[in-house]
Amino acid sequence: MELKWVNGQYPEDKRIFDSEMEVYEWTHSLYPDISLYLFRELNVGYATPDEKVNDFLTELLPQWADYLNLQLIVHKDKVEENGKYIYRIWTSQVEKLDRNDEFE
């Protein structure tokens, strides 16, 4: 499974935000980066030290996929890097059934 990570290009990727409003604004600003891959039906992920960002994306990714008329599965985990936790979230596409397969 090929997975494109969209984090690492902005200073905010490594930030722990102070308020939920900042998290809200940041996660919504990721839409153009993430939707580019969703639209192409590619798996996309984001990693952050801020668990709040991960939680917001858990809600937003299915909404964005629905808007693009896609079905996907959202995966999450937490890994330790250099003594700090990194929260990761990524998608995997649900395979589409051929309409003819439904009636066999």
Backbone bond lengths (Angstrom), bond angles and torsions (degrees), N, CA, C in turn:
res aa  C-N    CA-C-N  psi(-1)  N-CA   C-N-CA  omega(-1)  CA-C   N-CA-C  phi
1 M - - - 1.449 - - 1.526 108.27 -
2 E 1.293 115.68 119.28 1.465 120.47 176.74 1.524 108.81 -81.83
3 L 1.315 115.82 137.25 1.456 121.76 -176.52 1.521 108.88 -135.92
4 K 1.323 116.82 127.38 1.460 122.49 178.78 1.521 108.53 -102.64
5 W 1.338 116.43 118.25 1.461 121.83 176.76 1.523 108.26 -89.74
6 V 1.325 117.03 129.04 1.464 120.64 -177.06 1.525 113.24 -99.32
7 N 1.317 118.07 1.86 1.462 119.20 179.16 1.526 110.03 -88.95
8 G 1.334 115.21 162.07 1.452 120.89 178.02 1.511 114.17 109.08
9 Q 1.321 117.08 -9.74 1.462 119.23 -178.18 1.528 113.43 -99.79
10 Y 1.333 116.74 -7.88 1.457 120.82 -179.04 1.530 110.01 -125.87
11 P 1.336 118.52 147.11 1.463 120.36 176.68 1.534 112.17 -62.08
12 E 1.331 117.14 -29.83 1.464 121.62 -178.53 1.528 112.48 -66.99
13 D 1.319 117.46 -17.08 1.466 120.77 -179.62 1.522 111.83 -59.99
14 K 1.326 117.30 -26.55 1.463 121.23 -177.53 1.522 112.46 -106.22
15 R 1.302 116.06 11.37 1.462 121.23 -174.36 1.524 111.46 -94.21
16 I 1.326 115.57 145.98 1.458 121.85 168.18 1.524 105.80 -104.86
17 F 1.310 115.93 115.60 1.457 121.60 -173.35 1.525 111.20 -77.64
18 D 1.334 114.97 148.58 1.456 121.54 -177.85 1.525 112.96 -79.95
19 S 1.327 117.26 -36.49 1.461 119.38 -173.84 1.526 110.98 -128.21
20 E 1.319 114.34 160.76 1.459 119.36 177.57 1.526 110.99 -67.78
21 M 1.321 117.65 -29.05 1.462 120.52 177.91 1.528 110.22 -63.81
22 E 1.334 116.80 -41.96 1.470 120.26 177.08 1.530 110.63 -63.62
23 V 1.319 116.34 -40.97 1.471 120.38 178.32 1.527 109.83 -63.88
24 Y 1.319 116.06 -44.21 1.466 121.62 178.39 1.528 110.33 -56.39
25 E 1.324 116.06 -50.42 1.462 120.07 -179.19 1.528 111.49 -63.69
26 W 1.338 116.85 -41.81 1.464 119.71 -178.28 1.517 111.52 -66.51
27 T 1.329 117.36 -47.57 1.465 118.98 -177.59 1.520 111.15 -64.36
28 H 1.312 117.56 -38.46 1.461 119.05 177.97 1.525 111.90 -68.20
29 S 1.324 117.29 -28.59 1.465 119.46 178.33 1.533 111.70 -71.98
30 L 1.327 117.30 -15.15 1.469 121.09 178.48 1.527 112.76 -79.57
31 Y 1.330 117.38 -9.72 1.461 120.74 -176.76 1.528 113.66 -52.68
32 P 1.334 119.97 -48.98 1.476 117.99 -179.12 1.536 113.29 -60.10
33 D 1.322 116.76 -39.15 1.465 119.79 -179.50 1.526 111.42 -68.15
34 I 1.313 116.20 -45.51 1.466 120.62 -176.55 1.520 111.26 -75.59
35 S 1.321 117.62 -42.94 1.467 120.10 -176.46 1.527 112.37 -64.35
36 L 1.318 116.85 -27.08 1.465 120.00 176.45 1.527 110.28 -55.69
37 Y 1.320 116.73 -43.87 1.468 120.85 -179.68 1.521 111.36 -78.67
38 L 1.328 116.97 -37.21 1.461 119.08 177.16 1.523 110.36 -61.18
39 F 1.329 116.47 -43.89 1.458 120.99 -179.61 1.523 111.16 -59.83
40 R 1.314 116.37 -36.13 1.476 121.41 178.10 1.525 112.11 -82.75
41 E 1.331 115.64 3.59 1.464 123.64 -179.17 1.523 111.76 58.09
42 L 1.342 114.62 42.66 1.457 121.53 175.70 1.521 108.83 -108.46
43 N 1.310 116.12 152.41 1.463 121.00 177.82 1.517 109.21 -76.23
44 V 1.321 115.96 135.78 1.457 121.28 -175.24 1.524 109.30 -134.94
45 G 1.328 115.82 146.62 1.452 120.13 -179.59 1.514 112.34 -139.22
46 Y 1.325 114.73 164.50 1.451 121.91 178.72 1.524 107.80 -143.78
47 A 1.323 117.10 138.54 1.466 122.62 179.09 1.524 108.87 -124.92
48 T 1.331 115.65 139.86 1.454 121.13 -175.29 1.523 110.23 -152.56
49 P 1.321 117.24 151.16 1.462 118.87 173.61 1.539 112.02 -81.38
50 D 1.330 117.00 -5.72 1.460 121.91 -175.87 1.531 110.55 -101.55
51 E 1.312 115.95 110.45 1.470 120.57 -179.23 1.526 111.68 -61.18
52 K 1.321 117.24 -29.58 1.467 121.19 -179.84 1.527 110.96 -63.14
53 V 1.320 116.93 -38.75 1.468 120.88 178.10 1.526 109.37 -63.29
54 N 1.312 115.70 -43.19 1.464 120.61 178.95 1.532 110.86 -60.71
55 D 1.333 116.31 -42.07 1.460 120.77 179.98 1.526 111.46 -64.49
56 F 1.318 117.13 -42.76 1.472 120.11 178.48 1.524 110.43 -64.20
57 L 1.329 117.13 -43.12 1.467 120.08 179.97 1.530 111.64 -65.59
58 T 1.325 116.85 -28.37 1.462 120.30 176.90 1.525 110.52 -60.36
59 E 1.310 116.39 -35.24 1.460 120.90 177.65 1.523 112.11 -83.38
60 L 1.325 117.10 -37.46 1.461 120.26 -174.05 1.521 114.17 -75.93
61 L 1.320 118.22 -38.88 1.469 119.89 -176.01 1.535 112.39 -56.64
62 P 1.327 119.70 -47.42 1.477 118.21 177.38 1.532 112.63 -63.38
63 Q 1.330 117.06 -34.81 1.464 119.84 178.15 1.528 110.46 -65.23
64 W 1.333 116.20 -44.71 1.460 119.92 179.33 1.522 110.83 -64.31
65 A 1.316 117.24 -40.33 1.467 120.98 178.77 1.523 110.03 -64.15
66 D 1.319 116.71 -42.14 1.458 120.83 178.72 1.523 110.48 -61.71
67 Y 1.314 116.35 -42.50 1.466 121.32 177.82 1.535 110.94 -59.26
68 L 1.332 116.16 -36.04 1.469 121.50 179.67 1.529 112.24 -89.35
69 N 1.339 116.13 6.38 1.461 122.67 179.69 1.532 112.05 60.03
70 L 1.331 115.48 45.14 1.461 122.12 179.41 1.524 109.66 -119.57
71 Q 1.301 114.55 155.75 1.458 120.11 172.06 1.516 107.25 -115.63
72 L 1.312 115.90 130.95 1.459 119.30 179.02 1.512 110.60 -146.69
73 I 1.296 114.38 165.48 1.455 122.36 175.39 1.518 106.83 -111.36
74 V 1.328 116.94 135.77 1.459 122.28 178.90 1.528 108.46 -102.17
75 H 1.315 115.97 128.54 1.462 122.52 179.15 1.527 108.46 -115.22
76 K 1.350 115.81 147.48 1.462 120.78 178.25 1.512 109.11 -139.61
77 D 1.312 115.32 148.67 1.456 120.02 169.39 1.513 109.40 -156.35
78 K 1.314 114.66 175.63 1.460 122.02 -179.88 1.522 106.00 -133.65
79 V 1.337 115.94 126.01 1.460 120.71 178.97 1.520 109.01 -123.51
80 E 1.305 115.57 154.99 1.461 120.39 178.65 1.521 108.64 -101.60
81 E 1.328 115.80 127.79 1.465 122.56 176.95 1.517 108.38 -131.95
82 N 1.312 116.51 121.90 1.464 122.05 178.92 1.535 112.49 52.90
83 G 1.331 116.12 40.03 1.457 120.75 177.69 1.512 115.34 78.66
84 K 1.329 118.40 4.81 1.458 122.09 178.93 1.526 109.00 -123.63
85 Y 1.332 115.39 149.20 1.455 119.52 178.27 1.522 110.81 -84.73
86 I 1.325 114.59 139.68 1.455 122.90 173.71 1.525 106.54 -119.22
87 Y 1.319 115.87 127.13 1.461 122.32 179.90 1.521 107.75 -97.82
88 R 1.333 114.98 124.00 1.456 119.84 -177.36 1.521 109.91 -116.14
89 I 1.309 114.50 144.56 1.457 121.55 176.19 1.521 106.77 -138.74
90 W 1.324 116.92 138.79 1.460 120.08 179.75 1.521 109.37 -152.87
91 T 1.301 114.79 165.10 1.454 121.51 -177.33 1.518 110.21 -112.99
92 S 1.307 114.56 157.11 1.457 121.11 166.00 1.520 106.63 -136.39
93 Q 1.293 114.94 136.33 1.453 121.02 -177.17 1.522 110.55 -73.34
94 V 1.323 116.54 142.90 1.453 122.34 173.38 1.519 106.31 -88.09
95 E 1.315 115.29 128.07 1.462 118.15 -178.98 1.520 109.96 -65.27
96 K 1.307 114.26 136.63 1.457 120.11 179.81 1.524 109.07 -83.12
97 L 1.319 114.81 138.70 1.448 119.65 175.72 1.515 109.56 -83.24
98 D 1.297 115.75 140.48 1.452 120.75 171.96 1.527 105.82 -70.94
99 R 1.306 117.74 132.76 1.473 121.05 -177.19 1.532 111.30 -54.45
100 N 1.329 117.95 -30.97 1.463 120.91 179.30 1.524 111.06 -70.24
101 D 1.331 118.10 -28.70 1.458 122.00 -179.65 1.529 111.78 -68.57
102 E 1.314 117.68 -24.65 1.459 120.94 -177.50 1.514 112.18 -66.67
103 F 1.330 117.61 -25.85 1.445 121.37 -173.11 1.524 113.07 -105.11
104 E 1.291 117.98 7.38 1.465 120.22 -179.42 1.496 110.82 -87.84
